[in-house]
Amino acid sequence: MKSKLPADESICTNAAMRRAARRLGQLYDDAVQATGLKATQLGLLGQINRMDQPTLRRLADNLVMDLSALSHTLKPLIRDGYVALVPHPQDKRAKIVSLTKAGQDKLEQGVALWEVAHQRFENLFGAEHARELRRILDWVASDDFEAQFNKE
């Protein structure tokens, strides 16, 4: 059965969101390319910085990632000396994630480039629409949204 929608119109929110995220990711990757990092890696450095030495679990929960995926994503940042993992002082099973001096420097370099991309997006999309989009996406990523979605 053929769809009555135009071929370029999305009917699946998940597919449309993933496609848009891939496009935006490519644009931001290009924008921060001079850092040697992907936009996702730069974003991870920024999140670690904002959360001020979170545990791995807390960081994973905040990013809506499982621990193994987060650990995999952190490996090159640890290898390159931008991120450090140390045992939690009260719970040796837990690890604290922090930026090194090199990580702070790389984040500062990347933020300057990210700001250019961010401004381009807001100029094209509109600052108010961009704020509303972030608000909606934050809600979709929330535990409350998940709980409501899974209600029968």
C-alpha positions in Angstrom: 0.0 0.0 0.0 1.5 3.3 -1.1 1.5 6.2 1.3 -0.4 9.3 0.3 2.2 11.6 1.8 4.8 13.2 -0.4 8.0 11.1 -0.6 10.0 13.7 1.4 7.5 14.2 4.2 8.2 12.2 7.4 5.5 10.2 9.1 7.7 8.7 11.8 8.8 11.2 14.4 11.7 8.9 15.5 13.1 8.7 11.9 12.7 12.4 11.3 14.4 13.3 14.6 17.3 10.9 13.9 17.7 12.2 10.3 17.7 15.8 11.6 20.2 14.9 14.4 22.5 13.3 11.8 22.4 16.5 9.6 22.9 18.8 12.5 25.7 16.6 13.9 27.5 16.8 10.5 27.2 20.6 10.4 28.5 20.9 13.9 31.3 18.4 13.3 32.4 20.5 10.3 32.2 23.6 12.5 34.5 22.3 15.3 36.8 20.2 13.0 39.8 22.4 13.8 39.8 21.0 17.3 40.3 17.5 16.2 37.2 16.5 18.0 33.7 15.6 16.9 30.9 17.8 18.1 29.6 14.9 20.3 33.1 14.7 22.0 33.1 18.5 22.5 29.6 18.3 23.9 30.7 15.6 26.3 33.6 17.8 27.5 31.2 20.6 28.0 28.7 18.4 30.0 31.5 17.1 32.2 32.6 20.7 32.9 29.0 21.8 33.6 28.4 18.9 36.0 31.6 19.5 37.9 33.2 16.1 38.3 30.2 13.8 38.1 30.3 10.1 38.6 30.2 7.9 35.5 26.7 6.8 36.5 25.4 10.4 37.0 27.0 11.5 33.7 25.5 8.5 31.8 22.0 9.2 33.3 22.3 12.9 32.4 23.2 12.0 28.8 20.5 9.2 28.5 23.3 6.7 27.8 24.2 3.3 29.2 27.5 3.0 31.0 29.2 0.8 28.4 28.4 3.3 25.6 29.6 6.2 27.7 32.8 4.3 28.6 33.4 3.6 24.9 32.8 7.3 24.1 35.2 8.5 26.8 38.1 6.2 25.8 39.6 8.4 23.1 39.2 11.5 25.4 41.0 9.7 28.2 43.7 8.4 25.8 44.3 11.9 24.4 44.6 13.3 28.0 41.4 15.5 28.0 39.5 13.5 30.6 40.5 11.7 33.8 38.7 8.9 35.6 39.5 8.5 39.3 37.9 6.4 42.1 35.2 8.1 44.1 36.7 9.0 47.6 33.7 7.4 49.5 32.9 4.6 47.1 35.8 2.9 45.3 33.5 1.1 42.9 32.3 4.5 41.5 34.5 6.6 39.2 34.6 10.4 39.1 34.9 12.0 35.6 36.8 15.3 35.3 38.5 17.4 32.7 42.3 17.7 32.7 44.0 21.0 32.0 44.3 19.9 28.4 40.6 19.1 28.4 39.8 22.6 29.7 42.0 24.1 27.0 40.4 21.9 24.2 36.9 22.8 25.5 37.7 26.6 25.3 39.0 26.2 21.8 36.0 24.2 20.8 33.4 26.5 22.4 34.6 29.4 20.3 34.0 27.4 17.1 30.7 25.9 18.5 29.4 29.5 19.1 29.8 30.3 15.4 27.7 27.2 14.5 25.2 27.9 17.2 24.7 31.5 16.0 24.3 30.2 12.4 21.6 27.8 13.5 19.8 30.5 15.5 20.0 33.0 12.6 18.5 30.4 10.2 16.0 28.8 12.5 15.2 31.8 14.7 16.3 32.4 18.2 12.9 31.9 19.7 12.2 28.7 17.7 15.6 27.4 18.7 14.9 27.9 22.4 11.5 26.2 22.0 13.0 23.3 20.1 15.6 22.8 22.9 12.9 23.0 25.5 10.8 20.3 23.6 13.8 18.1 23.1 14.9 18.3 26.7 11.3 17.2 27.7 11.4 14.3 25.2 14.8 13.2 26.8 13.4 13.5 30.3 12.5 10.6 32.7 9.0 12.1 33.0 8.4 11.8 29.2 9.6 8.2 29.3 7.3 7.4 32.2 4.3 9.0 30.4 5.1 7.3 27.1 5.3 3.9 28.8 1.9 4.3 30.6 -0.7 1.9 29.2 
